[in-house]
Amino acid sequence: MYNGLGQTATRQATLALTLNSDQKVQTTLLRMITNQAIKMFPNAAVDCLPEIFNACLQHQHSPKAWKEARVIVVPKAGKPLRDLANYHPISPQSGLSKLFEKLKFSSYLVNLLTIYLEECTFHVAMREECSTVCLILAGVPQGSILLLFLSNIFTNDIPKDLKKKDLALYADDIAVISQSFSEKEVEKNLESSLSKISGWYSDWRMIFNTSKSSATLFTRKQIKKHALIRLNGEEIKWESSSSYSGVTLDSKLSWRNHIKKTCQSAATKLAALYLLLRTKSMPMLSKVDEVTAMIRPTMTYASPVWSGCKPEYQKPLQTLQNKVLRIATGAPCFA
């Protein structure tokens, strides 16, 4: 992609990237180029971007400002603000960095990824305050287009030789599944698996969030007491239900709790769209689009898994769907 570039392209790239001899001023200015600013670039700036990217590929260079993440903390609803565990960290990256990641290259992939991952930094922003810039010592950068690709590489050597156990990975969620006719054997297998995975986490300087971890035994038997399972010296609680990838799994696999949470989430979105759907001047097709885009995906999420549950458990979903249709169409309630 970079073949045929002359000294002019390299010089323009140098002028565009070396905004100031002061490194702090340069980093600050590059950080100020937001996604909204990129959309408003004039044609001259847009024409310059391929030349900058080509120069980065040719010289195998990645600007430090593109490797600095701005971590924004968002408080969880209804949680105490003094506990750091009650915040969602969101790490958006530079828009120019994401554009650069979309480029297709082959022979330079390894070298560019190495340069890209070296000396990655982050700073935490809350309201108008920003922390000092710190170096990322482990893991992969969040908010990156290459996040899933890099995560697959990062977790490729996770222990998979777990006898009589299955390992499910999705992003940063890990589920260890063991099956047996004996609950004691299941508990023993889980303890062994967690020991191996914990060692892998320790080698790569990652930490399990024990407070968000739980164990659930799926059985029709009445189990009065469970074995003690520990992770990094901390006890993992046994729960009657667990949540994985947005799906709530109860110990009987009745899906009643999952459908209840689904109705609550869909009802919240319906309340947000209530005034819009009640607007008589809004075309019916537009209302259908709003419901299809905002509410229906929530109601049908993972439906191939739970659609076989008892009809009485699915009735709340049908009731909610009828309510949505009545609001959108203005139809009266049946007596």
N, C-alpha and C positions, 0 to 999 in steps of 0.2 A: 504494500500500500504506500510505502514511503519512497519507492523507487522513482528516480527522476527529479527529486527535490534538489534545488540549487541552493546557493548561499543565501538567496533572498528569503526563501521560506524559513531557513534556520535563523536568519537575522530578525525576521518579523516575530518568530516564536520567542526569541530571546527578549525582544522589546516588550512583548505582551506578558511574559512571565516575570521578568525582572522589573517590577514596577517601581522599586525603590531600593537603594543600597541597604537601607535599614531592614533587616529580616523581619522584625516585628511589624513594621508598617506594611511590608509586602504581604505577610500572612493575613493581616487584618483586612486589607483591601480585597484579596482574593476570596476571603471568607464572606465578604459582603455581596458577592455575586450570587444572588438567590435564584431559585427556579423562575420566579416571576420576572426578575431582571433579564434572564436568558431569553424568555419568551418575547421580550421587548427589544432584543438586540437589533440594531440596524443591519442592513444587508452586508455592509462592509465588515462588521464584526462577525457575522455568520460565515462569511467567506474566509475569514481568518482562522476559524476554529479547526477546519481540517488540516491546515498548515501547522497549527500548534500541535495537534494530535500526531501528525506525521513526524514532526520533529521529536516528540516524546518517544515514539516508537523507534526512530532512527538512533537516538542517543540513549535509549533505554533509561529514560528518566521519568520520575513521577513527582510532581511538586509536593512539598511538605504540606501545603495548605489543603490539598486534595485528600490527604491522609489523616487530617484532624477531624474528629467527630465532635459534634455539639450535642451533649446529652441533656435532654430536657426531661425533668421529672414531673409526672402528672399524678396527683394524689388519687388513691382509690376511694370510691364513694363509700361514705359511712365508716371510714377507718380513722383511727387516731393519727394525727399528722406528725406526732413526735417520733413515731417508729419508722425508720427508713425502709423497713420491709413493706410498708403500706403505700409505696409509690411505684408507678410504672415508669421505667426508664425508656425513653424514646430517643433514638440516635440517628437523626437524619444526616446524610452526608452531602457534600458539595454537589450541585447539579452538574458542574463541569466534569467532576469525577465520574458520575454515573454515565454521562455521555461517552466518556473515554472507555468505560468498561464495556460498552455495547459494541465496540469495534471488534471485528473478526480478525484474529491473527493466529498463526500456528507456530512457526519456528521460534518466536520470541516469547511464547507463553510462559515458560518456566522462569526465565530471567525477569520478565516483567512482573510476574506474580511475586517473585522474591523481593524485588525492589518495592513493589506496592505494599507488601506486608512488613517491611523493615521500618522501624521507628514510627509506627502508627501512634498517634496521640489522641487525647480526648480532653474535654473540659465540661464541667457540669454547669448548666445555666438554670437559674430559678428566678423568675420575674426579671428584674434588671441586674441581678448579681451574677457574676461568673467566677468560677474557681480558677485556680492556676492550671496550666496545661500539664497533664501527666502522661507518661508513656504506657501504652498497652503492652503488658508483659505476657499475656496468654490469651488464647481464643482467637476468634476471627472478628473483623469489624462488622458492626451492626449497620443496618440501613443501606447496605451495599447490594447492587444488582447481582454480584457474584456470591452473595451470602450462602445460598443453598449449595452452590457448587463447592465453595470452600468448606462448608460444614460437612459435606459428604467426604471430602478428602480428610478433614480433621478427625472424623469419627470412624474412618475406615478400619483402623486397627483395634477397635473396641473388642473386648473378649467375646467371641461367638461360640466358643467350645463349651457351651452350657448344656450339660446332659439333661435330658427330659425337661428342658425349659425352652421357652421361646423368648426372643428379645425383639421388641417393637420400638422403632426409633422414628420420631417425627419432630424435626427442628430440635429444640432443646428439651423435649419431653421423652422420657424413657419408661417403658412398661416392661416388666419382667413377668412372664406368664408360665405357670407350672401346672400340670394336670396329673392327677392321681386319684385312685379310689380311697386313699388314706389322706386325711387332712394333715396328719403329722408329717407325712412324707413331703407334702406340698410346702409346708412351713420350713422344713429342713432344706429343701431345694432352694427356696427363696433366700434363706440365710446364706447359703453357699454362693449363690449368684451375686448377691449384693456385696459380698466380700471381694469377689473378683473385680466387679465394676468399680467399687470404691478404690481399689488399688490403681486402676487405670485413670480414674479421675485425679488421684493424688499425683500420679506421674506427670500429668499435663496441667497441673496447678489449677484445677477447677474444684469447686465446692458444691456438694449436694445441699439443697435447701430442704432440710429435714422437716421443717414446719409445714411445707407444702407437699410432703410425701405421705402416702397412706397405703395401707394394705387392706384388701377386700377378699373374702373367701366366698366364691360363688358355689352355693350348694343348697339343697332343700333340707339338709339335716339341721337340727338345732344344736349349735355349738355354743356351749356355755363359757368356755375359756380358751383363749388362743395362746399359742407359744409366743415368747418374747423375741421380737426381731429388732436388731440394732443396726444402725448405720452411722459409722464414724463415732461410735460410743453413745449415740443418742437413740432413744427408743422410737420406733415408728408405730404410730397409732393404727389400730384396727378400726376400720369404718364400715358401716353398713352399705355405703355406696362410694364410688370413686368417679372422678371426672377425667376423661382423657380425650384430648383434641376436641373439646366442646361437647362431648357425649357423656351423659351421666349413666353409669352402670351400677345398678343396685344388686344386692347379693342374690336376689331371686330372678334377676334378669326380666323383670316385669315391665320395665321401661316407664313405669308410672312417674317416678321422680323426674326423668328426662323430659317427658311431655309436659309436666307441670312447669318446669323451668322454661321450656320452649314457649308455652302460652304466656308466661310473664314477660319474656323478652319481646314477643310479638305484640303484646298489648301495650308495652311502652312505646314501640314504634308507631302503633296505631294512634296513640294519644298525641304524638308529635305531628302526625299527618291529618289529624281530625278536621281542623278548620279548612285545610286544603281540599280534602275529599268532600266536604260538605258544600263547597262552592258550586253553585248551580251553573255558573257561566263556564266552568271548566269542562272541556269536551270529555266524553266518557272514555274515549281511547286513551287520553292522557291520564285519567284516573287508573285505568287498567295498567298502564305502564308504571305508575307510581307503586301500586300494590305489588305488581310482579317484581319490581326491582328492590323494594324495601322490606316488604312484609313476608311475601311467600317464600323467599329463600330461607328465612329464619324458621318458618313453620315446617318446611320440608327437609331441613338439614339432617343428613344421615338417615333419611327415611327408609332406604333399603335395609337398614339394620333393625329398626324398631317397628316397621309397618306390620309385622306379623303378630303384634301384641294383641291383647283382648280388645274387642270393640268398645267396651265401656271405658277403657283407658284412653282411647282415641277420641271419645266424645267431646272433651273440652276443646280439642282442636277444631272439630266440626262446628261447634257453637261459636268459637271465635271467628272462623271463616264466614259464617252466616252474618255475624255482626259487621264484619268488614264490608261485605256486599251490601248490606242494608244502608250503611253510612254512605257508601259510594254512589249507590243508585237512588237513594232517598225513598226506598221502599218501606212501607209500614211494618211494624212487628205483627206477627200472627197472634191471634187471641188464644 
